[in-house]
Amino acid sequence: MPLLMIDLDNTLVDRDAAFREAASVFLGENALPGDDLAWLMSVDASGYTPREDVARAMAERYGGAVSGATVRDFLDRGAADRVVLAAATRDALGAAVGAGCTCVIVTNGRVVQQEAKIRGTGLDGIVHGWVISEAVGCKKPAPEIFRAAAASVGASLRGAWVIGDSAHADIGGARGLDGVRSVWVSGGRPWTDGTFRPTHITDDAASALSHVGAHVGEQLGEHVGGARDGVAPDAPGPT
């Protein structure tokens, strides 16, 4: 069963939309300027800014208008409480599992937040497992986190795939692993790195999952057919 390692935030779930909604509520509940929404989104940087740095920036901007406990609660729970798993993504993920993929979520972040998203959206009932950077002590694109993902389900990285929205963390991570292919979830963005490219590019996670599921299904079909005819199937190549 080929291993499929999938990013969580802004790949399987729209973390930015959830954070935007939480930030809007935070500003309203604390009588802060609604125009600060763009500033908060910029400071957050799709979750890549360390939580402590975001909290510090908010403390400097709002002073005593908002307590530190209120800011911490917002940063800890805001996006995690609001993320949803789109029906199309859920269906495509289920189809990938049905096609024979062993699916593991590989995500940077804090265990409490990321597991809340995974369990709250029902992803825990679909995927075979997950690996979170805080728990394993390394972050994407480090190869160690992908090796930990493979080990967590007793799978091999040979013939594995990585799906994610980050050119650096996800596609760069796959690039650092021999024989691992990748699908970049572009969200309509152009690929700008001239030094390497993903194996495939799609607009959204559902399309990425469908691409891998179809490829795996074809490979398994060739394997079964070849074995039935007494002929070894060709080794899979890049698509």
C-alpha positions as CSV (number, residue, x, y, z in Angstrom):
1,M,0.0,0.0,0.0
2,P,1.7,3.2,-1.1
3,L,2.2,5.9,1.6
4,L,0.5,9.2,1.1
5,M,1.7,12.0,3.5
6,I,-0.7,15.0,3.5
7,D,-0.3,18.4,5.0
8,L,-3.1,19.6,7.3
9,D,-3.3,23.5,7.4
10,N,-4.4,25.1,4.1
11,T,-4.3,21.7,2.4
12,L,-6.8,19.3,4.0
13,V,-8.5,22.2,5.9
14,D,-8.7,25.9,5.1
15,R,-6.8,27.2,8.2
16,D,-6.6,30.8,6.9
17,A,-10.3,31.1,6.5
18,A,-10.8,29.7,10.1
19,F,-8.2,32.1,11.5
20,R,-9.8,35.1,9.6
21,E,-13.2,34.3,11.1
22,A,-11.7,33.9,14.6
23,A,-9.8,37.1,14.3
24,S,-12.9,39.0,13.2
25,V,-14.7,37.7,16.2
26,F,-11.8,38.6,18.5
27,L,-11.7,42.2,17.2
28,G,-15.4,42.6,17.6
29,E,-15.7,41.1,21.1
30,N,-12.8,43.3,22.4
31,A,-14.0,46.6,20.7
32,L,-10.8,46.7,18.6
33,P,-10.7,48.3,15.1
34,G,-12.2,46.0,12.4
35,D,-9.6,47.3,10.0
36,D,-7.0,45.4,12.0
37,L,-8.1,42.2,10.4
38,A,-5.6,42.6,7.6
39,W,-2.9,43.3,10.1
40,L,-3.6,40.2,12.1
41,M,-3.6,38.0,9.0
42,S,-0.3,39.5,7.9
43,V,1.3,39.0,11.4
44,D,0.0,35.4,11.5
45,A,1.4,34.6,8.1
46,S,-0.8,31.5,7.6
47,G,0.4,30.1,11.0
48,Y,4.1,30.2,10.1
49,T,4.8,33.0,12.6
50,P,5.6,31.5,16.0
51,R,2.7,31.8,18.5
52,E,4.9,33.7,20.9
53,D,5.8,36.3,18.3
54,V,2.2,36.8,17.3
55,A,1.2,37.3,21.0
56,R,4.1,39.8,21.5
57,A,3.0,41.8,18.4
58,M,-0.6,41.9,19.6
59,A,0.5,43.0,23.1
60,E,2.5,45.8,21.7
61,R,-0.3,46.9,19.4
62,Y,-3.2,46.7,21.9
63,G,-1.4,47.4,25.2
64,G,-3.8,47.0,28.2
65,A,-6.9,47.0,26.0
66,V,-6.8,43.2,25.9
67,S,-5.4,40.8,28.6
68,G,-2.7,38.4,27.8
69,A,-5.0,35.5,28.8
70,T,-7.5,36.6,26.1
71,V,-4.8,36.8,23.5
72,R,-3.5,33.4,24.4
73,D,-7.0,31.9,24.3
74,F,-7.6,33.4,20.9
75,L,-4.3,32.0,19.5
76,D,-4.8,28.6,21.1
77,R,-8.4,27.9,20.1
78,G,-9.5,30.4,17.4
79,A,-8.7,28.6,14.2
80,A,-8.8,25.1,15.7
81,D,-12.4,25.6,16.7
82,R,-13.5,26.8,13.3
83,V,-11.8,24.6,10.7
84,V,-14.0,22.4,8.6
85,L,-13.3,19.5,6.2
86,A,-14.9,20.2,2.8
87,A,-17.1,17.5,1.5
88,A,-15.1,17.2,-1.7
89,T,-11.9,16.8,0.2
90,R,-13.5,14.2,2.5
91,D,-14.7,12.2,-0.4
92,A,-11.4,12.4,-2.3
93,L,-9.5,11.3,0.8
94,G,-11.8,8.4,1.4
95,A,-11.4,7.4,-2.3
96,A,-7.6,7.5,-1.9
97,V,-7.8,5.2,1.1
98,G,-10.1,3.0,-1.0
99,A,-7.6,3.0,-3.8
100,G,-5.0,1.5,-1.5
101,C,-3.1,4.5,-0.1
102,T,-1.9,4.5,3.5
103,C,-2.7,8.1,4.5
104,V,-0.8,9.9,7.2
105,I,-1.2,13.6,8.1
106,V,2.2,15.3,8.5
107,T,1.9,18.8,10.0
108,N,4.0,21.4,11.7
109,G,2.4,22.9,14.8
110,R,1.4,22.2,18.4
111,V,-0.1,18.9,19.4
112,V,-3.1,20.3,21.2
113,Q,-4.1,22.6,18.3
114,Q,-3.5,20.2,15.5
115,E,-5.1,17.2,17.1
116,A,-8.2,19.4,17.9
117,K,-8.4,20.1,14.1
118,I,-7.9,16.5,13.2
119,R,-10.5,15.1,15.6
120,G,-12.9,18.0,15.3
121,T,-13.2,17.5,11.5
122,G,-13.4,13.8,11.6
123,L,-10.1,13.3,9.9
124,D,-9.1,10.9,12.6
125,G,-11.7,8.4,11.4
126,I,-10.4,8.5,7.8
127,V,-6.6,8.6,7.9
128,H,-4.3,5.9,9.2
129,G,-2.4,8.2,11.4
130,W,-0.7,11.6,11.9
131,V,2.6,13.1,12.9
132,I,2.9,16.6,14.5
133,S,6.2,18.4,14.6
134,E,6.0,19.3,18.3
135,A,5.6,15.6,19.2
136,V,8.5,14.4,17.1
137,G,10.9,17.3,17.7
138,C,11.4,18.3,14.0
139,K,9.6,20.3,11.4
140,K,9.0,20.0,7.7
141,P,10.9,20.1,5.5
142,A,13.3,18.1,7.6
143,P,13.4,14.5,6.3
144,E,13.1,13.1,9.8
145,I,9.5,14.1,10.2
146,F,8.6,12.2,7.0
147,R,10.5,9.2,8.1
148,A,8.7,9.4,11.4
149,A,5.4,9.4,9.5
150,A,6.3,6.3,7.6
151,A,7.5,4.5,10.7
152,S,4.3,5.4,12.6
153,V,2.3,3.2,10.2
154,G,5.0,0.7,9.4
155,A,5.2,1.9,5.8
156,S,8.1,2.5,3.4
157,L,9.0,5.8,1.8
158,R,9.7,4.0,-1.4
159,G,7.0,5.1,-3.9
160,A,5.5,7.5,-1.4
161,W,3.7,10.8,-2.2
162,V,3.6,14.2,-0.4
163,I,0.6,16.6,-0.8
164,G,0.8,20.1,0.5
165,D,0.4,23.8,-0.1
166,S,3.9,24.9,1.0
167,A,6.6,24.9,-1.7
168,H,9.2,25.0,1.0
169,A,7.9,22.7,3.8
170,D,6.0,20.1,1.7
171,I,7.4,20.0,-1.8
172,G,10.9,20.9,-0.6
173,G,10.5,18.1,2.0
174,A,9.6,15.6,-0.7
175,R,12.5,16.7,-2.8
176,G,14.9,15.8,0.1
177,L,13.6,12.2,0.1
178,D,14.8,9.7,-2.6
179,G,11.9,8.4,-4.8
180,V,9.2,10.4,-3.1
181,R,6.8,12.2,-5.4
182,S,4.8,15.3,-4.7
183,V,1.6,17.3,-5.5
184,W,1.6,21.0,-4.8
185,V,-1.8,22.5,-3.8
186,S,-1.4,25.9,-5.5
187,G,-4.7,27.6,-4.7
188,G,-4.2,29.3,-8.0
189,R,-0.7,30.5,-7.3
190,P,2.1,30.2,-9.9
191,W,5.1,28.0,-9.1
192,T,8.0,30.4,-8.9
193,D,11.0,28.3,-7.8
194,G,13.3,27.6,-10.8
195,T,15.5,25.1,-9.0
196,F,13.0,22.3,-8.6
197,R,9.3,21.5,-9.3
198,P,6.7,19.2,-7.8
199,T,5.7,16.1,-9.7
200,H,2.2,17.5,-10.2
201,I,0.3,20.7,-9.5
202,T,-3.4,21.1,-8.7
203,D,-5.6,23.9,-7.4
204,D,-7.0,22.1,-4.4
205,A,-6.6,19.2,-2.1
206,A,-9.5,17.2,-3.6
207,S,-7.9,17.3,-7.0
208,A,-4.5,16.4,-5.6
209,L,-5.9,13.4,-3.7
210,S,-7.8,12.3,-6.8
211,H,-4.7,12.5,-8.9
212,V,-2.7,10.3,-6.5
213,G,-5.6,7.9,-5.9
214,A,-6.0,7.4,-9.7
215,H,-2.2,6.9,-10.1
216,V,-2.1,4.4,-7.3
217,G,-5.1,2.6,-8.7
218,E,-3.5,2.3,-12.1
219,Q,-0.2,1.0,-10.5
220,L,-2.0,-1.6,-8.5
221,G,-4.0,-2.7,-11.5
222,E,-0.8,-3.1,-13.5
223,H,0.7,-5.0,-10.6
224,V,-2.3,-7.4,-10.4
225,G,-2.5,-7.8,-14.2
226,G,1.3,-8.4,-14.5
227,A,1.3,-11.0,-11.8
228,R,-1.7,-12.7,-13.4
229,D,0.1,-12.9,-16.7
230,G,3.3,-13.9,-15.1
231,V,5.0,-10.6,-16.1
232,A,6.6,-8.3,-13.5
233,P,5.0,-4.7,-13.8
234,D,7.2,-1.8,-14.7
235,A,8.6,0.2,-11.8
236,P,6.5,3.4,-11.3
237,G,8.0,6.6,-12.8
238,P,7.2,10.3,-12.4
239,T,4.0,11.6,-13.8
